[in-house]
Amino acid sequence: MSIREANAKKAARRRFEARDLLERLKSGPCQDCGSEKLLTCQKDLLRPDGSMAQLSRRLLMSQSRIIREASACLLVCANCSRLRIWKAQRAKRAGQT
Ligand SMILES: [Zn+2]
């Protein structure tokens, strides 16, 4: 196996493990509406300022960093997430004018 192939394999493994970790971090009730019925639905990790952490796009970070970033986030369901983002954007716009 070439070095390039070995690296690609290692990266795929890390992404797989990070996705698994994210899945575990996202289990639990929504912190806004408390809904647990939507466990199978999409859940978002939202930063306190209302932006999405989008950890699933940065899967090659170390696991400790993923845990650190996730612990600074709110766990909310897709509905509450949209609502929070909308409110944050509205507040931002109101502050600009
Ligand atoms: Zn919710």
Backbone and ligand atoms as CSV (ligand in chain L), in Angstrom:
chain,resi,resn,atom,element,x,y,z
A,1,MET,N,N,0.854,-1.201,0.000
A,1,MET,CA,C,0.000,0.000,0.000
A,1,MET,C,C,0.885,1.245,0.000
A,2,SER,N,N,0.545,2.191,-0.869
A,2,SER,CA,C,1.332,3.428,-0.914
A,2,SER,C,C,1.002,4.313,0.287
A,3,ILE,N,N,1.849,5.305,0.521
A,3,ILE,CA,C,1.621,6.220,1.646
A,3,ILE,C,C,0.300,6.952,1.454
A,4,ARG,N,N,0.042,7.330,0.199
A,4,ARG,CA,C,-1.193,8.056,-0.092
A,4,ARG,C,C,-2.417,7.202,0.253
A,5,GLU,N,N,-2.357,5.938,-0.134
A,5,GLU,CA,C,-3.477,5.024,0.171
A,5,GLU,C,C,-3.641,4.844,1.678
A,6,ALA,N,N,-2.517,4.725,2.363
A,6,ALA,CA,C,-2.551,4.541,3.815
A,6,ALA,C,C,-3.165,5.752,4.498
A,7,ASN,N,N,-2.797,6.947,4.015
A,7,ASN,CA,C,-3.349,8.176,4.589
A,7,ASN,C,C,-4.839,8.302,4.339
A,8,ALA,N,N,-5.257,7.928,3.125
A,8,ALA,CA,C,-6.675,7.996,2.781
A,8,ALA,C,C,-7.468,7.052,3.671
A,9,LYS,N,N,-6.898,5.884,3.937
A,9,LYS,CA,C,-7.550,4.900,4.773
A,9,LYS,C,C,-7.659,5.419,6.210
A,10,LYS,N,N,-6.600,6.054,6.662
A,10,LYS,CA,C,-6.572,6.597,8.023
A,10,LYS,C,C,-7.611,7.717,8.167
A,11,ALA,N,N,-7.708,8.568,7.149
A,11,ALA,CA,C,-8.670,9.679,7.180
A,11,ALA,C,C,-10.099,9.143,7.189
A,12,ALA,N,N,-10.348,8.102,6.388
A,12,ALA,CA,C,-11.688,7.513,6.341
A,12,ALA,C,C,-12.056,6.937,7.696
A,13,ARG,N,N,-11.089,6.312,8.330
A,13,ARG,CA,C,-11.306,5.730,9.658
A,13,ARG,C,C,-11.633,6.821,10.684
A,14,ARG,N,N,-10.884,7.918,10.620
A,14,ARG,CA,C,-11.115,9.030,11.561
A,14,ARG,C,C,-12.476,9.640,11.346
A,15,ARG,N,N,-12.877,9.799,10.077
A,15,ARG,CA,C,-14.198,10.359,9.788
A,15,ARG,C,C,-15.285,9.451,10.333
A,16,PHE,N,N,-15.099,8.147,10.149
A,16,PHE,CA,C,-16.084,7.172,10.630
A,16,PHE,C,C,-16.217,7.269,12.149
A,17,GLU,N,N,-15.095,7.335,12.844
A,17,GLU,CA,C,-15.117,7.403,14.315
A,17,GLU,C,C,-15.726,8.721,14.790
A,18,ALA,N,N,-15.417,9.811,14.088
A,18,ALA,CA,C,-15.942,11.126,14.470
A,18,ALA,C,C,-17.451,11.181,14.269
A,19,ARG,N,N,-17.941,10.556,13.173
A,19,ARG,CA,C,-19.381,10.531,12.908
A,19,ARG,C,C,-20.097,9.762,14.018
A,20,ASP,N,N,-19.468,8.671,14.433
A,20,ASP,CA,C,-20.009,7.850,15.512
A,20,ASP,C,C,-20.057,8.647,16.815
A,21,LEU,N,N,-18.995,9.383,17.079
A,21,LEU,CA,C,-18.920,10.218,18.287
A,21,LEU,C,C,-20.000,11.297,18.264
A,22,LEU,N,N,-20.158,11.957,17.104
A,22,LEU,CA,C,-21.170,12.999,16.963
A,22,LEU,C,C,-22.558,12.439,17.214
A,23,GLU,N,N,-22.789,11.242,16.706
A,23,GLU,CA,C,-24.080,10.574,16.886
A,23,GLU,C,C,-24.378,10.405,18.374
A,24,ARG,N,N,-23.352,10.014,19.126
A,24,ARG,CA,C,-23.520,9.830,20.572
A,24,ARG,C,C,-23.717,11.165,21.283
A,25,LEU,N,N,-22.963,12.194,20.836
A,25,LEU,CA,C,-23.082,13.519,21.452
A,25,LEU,C,C,-24.461,14.127,21.207
A,26,LYS,N,N,-25.078,13.713,20.093
A,26,LYS,CA,C,-26.374,14.290,19.732
A,26,LYS,C,C,-27.542,13.495,20.295
A,27,SER,N,N,-27.278,12.463,21.095
A,27,SER,CA,C,-28.394,11.728,21.681
A,27,SER,C,C,-28.830,12.447,22.952
A,28,GLY,N,N,-30.129,12.469,23.184
A,28,GLY,CA,C,-30.665,13.194,24.320
A,28,GLY,C,C,-31.776,14.115,23.866
A,29,PRO,N,N,-32.522,14.663,24.825
A,29,PRO,CA,C,-33.653,15.512,24.461
A,29,PRO,C,C,-33.203,16.881,23.965
A,30,CYS,N,N,-34.085,17.510,23.191
A,30,CYS,CA,C,-33.860,18.878,22.734
A,30,CYS,C,C,-33.842,19.804,23.946
A,31,GLN,N,N,-32.891,20.710,24.015
A,31,GLN,CA,C,-32.770,21.586,25.186
A,31,GLN,C,C,-33.801,22.710,25.184
A,32,ASP,N,N,-34.482,22.912,24.060
A,32,ASP,CA,C,-35.508,23.957,24.011
A,32,ASP,C,C,-36.897,23.409,24.293
A,33,CYS,N,N,-37.332,22.416,23.517
A,33,CYS,CA,C,-38.692,21.924,23.677
A,33,CYS,C,C,-38.723,20.616,24.459
A,34,GLY,N,N,-37.567,20.036,24.733
A,34,GLY,CA,C,-37.503,18.820,25.535
A,34,GLY,C,C,-37.979,17.572,24.828
A,35,SER,N,N,-38.216,17.696,23.536
A,35,SER,CA,C,-38.742,16.552,22.808
A,35,SER,C,C,-37.701,15.452,22.687
A,36,GLU,N,N,-38.137,14.267,23.065
A,36,GLU,CA,C,-37.258,13.113,22.903
A,36,GLU,C,C,-37.779,12.190,21.824
A,37,LYS,N,N,-39.007,12.496,21.379
A,37,LYS,CA,C,-39.629,11.651,20.360
A,37,LYS,C,C,-38.907,11.785,19.034
A,38,LEU,N,N,-38.245,12.904,18.881
A,38,LEU,CA,C,-37.606,13.163,17.593
A,38,LEU,C,C,-36.171,12.658,17.571
A,39,LEU,N,N,-35.917,11.633,18.361
A,39,LEU,CA,C,-34.543,11.129,18.453
A,39,LEU,C,C,-33.977,10.738,17.100
A,40,THR,N,N,-34.846,10.240,16.233
A,40,THR,CA,C,-34.341,9.792,14.941
A,40,THR,C,C,-34.212,10.949,13.974
A,41,CYS,N,N,-34.810,12.095,14.344
A,41,CYS,CA,C,-34.739,13.245,13.455
A,41,CYS,C,C,-33.398,13.952,13.596
A,42,GLN,N,N,-33.206,14.868,12.707
A,42,GLN,CA,C,-31.981,15.649,12.703
A,42,GLN,C,C,-31.890,16.483,13.968
A,43,LYS,N,N,-30.717,16.503,14.545
A,43,LYS,CA,C,-30.487,17.401,15.682
A,43,LYS,C,C,-29.264,18.244,15.368
A,44,ASP,N,N,-29.322,19.464,15.816
A,44,ASP,CA,C,-28.212,20.365,15.533
A,44,ASP,C,C,-27.508,20.774,16.812
A,45,LEU,N,N,-26.228,20.993,16.686
A,45,LEU,CA,C,-25.462,21.579,17.790
A,45,LEU,C,C,-25.281,23.048,17.453
A,46,LEU,N,N,-25.871,23.886,18.295
A,46,LEU,CA,C,-25.892,25.317,18.009
A,46,LEU,C,C,-24.994,26.059,18.975
A,47,ARG,N,N,-24.201,26.995,18.455
A,47,ARG,CA,C,-23.371,27.819,19.330
A,47,ARG,C,C,-24.263,28.816,20.057
A,48,PRO,N,N,-23.797,29.327,21.204
A,48,PRO,CA,C,-24.608,30.285,21.972
A,48,PRO,C,C,-25.002,31.512,21.147
A,49,ASP,N,N,-24.218,31.895,20.170
A,49,ASP,CA,C,-24.548,33.082,19.373
A,49,ASP,C,C,-25.542,32.769,18.256
A,50,GLY,N,N,-26.006,31.522,18.197
A,50,GLY,CA,C,-27.026,31.163,17.225
A,50,GLY,C,C,-26.487,30.634,15.911
A,51,SER,N,N,-25.192,30.438,15.812
A,51,SER,CA,C,-24.659,29.880,14.570
A,51,SER,C,C,-24.485,28.375,14.711
A,52,MET,N,N,-24.508,27.699,13.578
A,52,MET,CA,C,-24.350,26.249,13.583
A,52,MET,C,C,-22.876,25.887,13.737
A,53,ALA,N,N,-22.625,24.898,14.580
A,53,ALA,CA,C,-21.234,24.498,14.774
A,53,ALA,C,C,-20.715,23.723,13.567
A,54,GLN,N,N,-21.627,23.036,12.867
A,54,GLN,CA,C,-21.283,22.253,11.674
A,54,GLN,C,C,-20.084,21.344,11.882
A,55,LEU,N,N,-20.122,20.627,12.991
A,55,LEU,CA,C,-19.013,19.729,13.287
A,55,LEU,C,C,-18.923,18.589,12.285
A,56,SER,N,N,-20.056,18.257,11.668
A,56,SER,CA,C,-20.040,17.139,10.728
A,56,SER,C,C,-19.257,17.473,9.460
A,57,ARG,N,N,-18.937,18.750,9.296
A,57,ARG,CA,C,-18.126,19.113,8.131
A,57,ARG,C,C,-16.647,19.150,8.480
A,58,ARG,N,N,-16.355,18.987,9.770
A,58,ARG,CA,C,-14.955,19.065,10.184
A,58,ARG,C,C,-14.596,17.810,10.943
A,59,LEU,N,N,-14.809,16.685,10.290
A,59,LEU,CA,C,-14.668,15.401,10.968
A,59,LEU,C,C,-13.219,14.992,11.223
A,60,LEU,N,N,-12.278,15.698,10.631
A,60,LEU,CA,C,-10.891,15.292,10.830
A,60,LEU,C,C,-10.256,15.955,12.057
A,61,MET,N,N,-11.070,16.732,12.788
A,61,MET,CA,C,-10.573,17.292,14.051
A,61,MET,C,C,-10.333,16.156,15.033
A,62,SER,N,N,-9.538,16.415,16.041
A,62,SER,CA,C,-9.329,15.384,17.054
A,62,SER,C,C,-10.625,15.204,17.838
A,63,GLN,N,N,-10.790,13.996,18.387
A,63,GLN,CA,C,-12.025,13.695,19.111
A,63,GLN,C,C,-12.186,14.596,20.325
A,64,SER,N,N,-11.070,14.932,20.982
A,64,SER,CA,C,-11.171,15.787,22.169
A,64,SER,C,C,-11.655,17.183,21.766
A,65,ARG,N,N,-11.248,17.626,20.579
A,65,ARG,CA,C,-11.684,18.945,20.124
A,65,ARG,C,C,-13.170,18.921,19.767
A,66,ILE,N,N,-13.623,17.835,19.157
A,66,ILE,CA,C,-15.046,17.701,18.838
A,66,ILE,C,C,-15.865,17.748,20.122
A,67,ILE,N,N,-15.408,17.015,21.143
A,67,ILE,CA,C,-16.126,16.981,22.421
A,67,ILE,C,C,-16.126,18.371,23.049
A,68,ARG,N,N,-14.972,19.051,22.989
A,68,ARG,CA,C,-14.857,20.393,23.569
A,68,ARG,C,C,-15.820,21.360,22.864
A,69,GLU,N,N,-15.827,21.331,21.523
A,69,GLU,CA,C,-16.696,22.243,20.777
A,69,GLU,C,C,-18.162,21.908,20.998
A,70,ALA,N,N,-18.477,20.607,21.062
A,70,ALA,CA,C,-19.873,20.192,21.239
A,70,ALA,C,C,-20.374,20.584,22.622
A,71,SER,N,N,-19.491,20.544,23.622
A,71,SER,CA,C,-19.932,20.854,24.979
A,71,SER,C,C,-20.240,22.343,25.129
A,72,ALA,N,N,-19.733,23.152,24.211
A,72,ALA,CA,C,-20.027,24.588,24.251
A,72,ALA,C,C,-21.306,24.902,23.479
A,73,CYS,N,N,-21.911,23.861,22.898
A,73,CYS,CA,C,-23.083,24.060,22.059
A,73,CYS,C,C,-24.354,23.598,22.759
A,74,LEU,N,N,-25.472,24.082,22.237
A,74,LEU,CA,C,-26.780,23.632,22.700
A,74,LEU,C,C,-27.229,22.493,21.796
A,75,LEU,N,N,-27.849,21.482,22.400
A,75,LEU,CA,C,-28.398,20.394,21.601
A,75,LEU,C,C,-29.880,20.677,21.380
A,76,VAL,N,N,-30.232,21.010,20.173
A,76,VAL,CA,C,-31.632,21.318,19.873
A,76,VAL,C,C,-32.088,20.548,18.639
A,77,CYS,N,N,-33.407,20.316,18.571
A,77,CYS,CA,C,-33.952,19.615,17.416
A,77,CYS,C,C,-33.972,20.563,16.215
A,78,ALA,N,N,-34.221,20.027,15.049
A,78,ALA,CA,C,-34.171,20.823,13.822
A,78,ALA,C,C,-35.122,22.013,13.883
A,79,ASN,N,N,-36.332,21.794,14.442
A,79,ASN,CA,C,-37.311,22.882,14.537
A,79,ASN,C,C,-36.790,24.030,15.386
A,80,CYS,N,N,-36.349,23.701,16.609
A,80,CYS,CA,C,-35.890,24.733,17.533
A,80,CYS,C,C,-34.623,25.393,17.010
A,81,SER,N,N,-33.824,24.621,16.306
A,81,SER,CA,C,-32.596,25.154,15.725
A,81,SER,C,C,-32.907,26.262,14.727
A,82,ARG,N,N,-33.878,25.984,13.821
A,82,ARG,CA,C,-34.261,26.994,12.818
A,82,ARG,C,C,-34.788,28.249,13.493
A,83,LEU,N,N,-35.607,28.025,14.542
A,83,LEU,CA,C,-36.202,29.139,15.266
A,83,LEU,C,C,-35.124,30.002,15.913
A,84,ARG,N,N,-34.136,29.348,16.524
A,84,ARG,CA,C,-33.051,30.076,17.189
A,84,ARG,C,C,-32.208,30.855,16.177
A,85,ILE,N,N,-31.921,30.216,15.044
A,85,ILE,CA,C,-31.128,30.888,14.015
A,85,ILE,C,C,-31.881,32.106,13.491
A,86,TRP,N,N,-33.186,31.930,13.260
A,86,TRP,CA,C,-34.006,33.039,12.761
A,86,TRP,C,C,-33.999,34.194,13.751
A,87,LYS,N,N,-34.187,33.881,15.041
A,87,LYS,CA,C,-34.199,34.919,16.073
A,87,LYS,C,C,-32.851,35.627,16.158
A,88,ALA,N,N,-31.775,34.857,16.090
A,88,ALA,CA,C,-30.432,35.438,16.183
A,88,ALA,C,C,-30.173,36.370,15.008
A,89,GLN,N,N,-30.614,35.934,13.809
A,89,GLN,CA,C,-30.400,36.767,12.617
A,89,GLN,C,C,-31.228,38.041,12.683
A,90,ARG,N,N,-32.473,37.912,13.214
A,90,ARG,CA,C,-33.346,39.069,13.332
A,90,ARG,C,C,-32.758,40.071,14.328
A,91,ALA,N,N,-32.235,39.545,15.453
A,91,ALA,CA,C,-31.637,40.405,16.469
A,91,ALA,C,C,-30.415,41.126,15.908
A,92,LYS,N,N,-29.666,40.395,15.067
A,92,LYS,CA,C,-28.460,40.974,14.467
A,92,LYS,C,C,-28.836,42.105,13.524
A,93,ARG,N,N,-29.881,41.849,12.706
A,93,ARG,CA,C,-30.342,42.882,11.763
A,93,ARG,C,C,-30.859,44.096,12.500
A,94,ALA,N,N,-31.614,43.856,13.577
A,94,ALA,CA,C,-32.198,44.955,14.349
A,94,ALA,C,C,-31.082,45.806,14.970
A,95,GLY,N,N,-29.974,45.148,15.321
A,95,GLY,CA,C,-28.868,45.860,15.933
A,95,GLY,C,C,-28.110,46.729,14.940
A,96,GLN,N,N,-28.199,46.326,13.657
A,96,GLN,CA,C,-27.426,47.045,12.638
A,96,GLN,C,C,-28.077,48.360,12.258
A,97,THR,N,N,-29.413,48.406,12.305
A,97,THR,CA,C,-30.096,49.614,11.833
A,97,THR,C,C,-30.251,50.667,12.935
L,1,ZN,ZN,ZN,-36.830,21.275,20.055
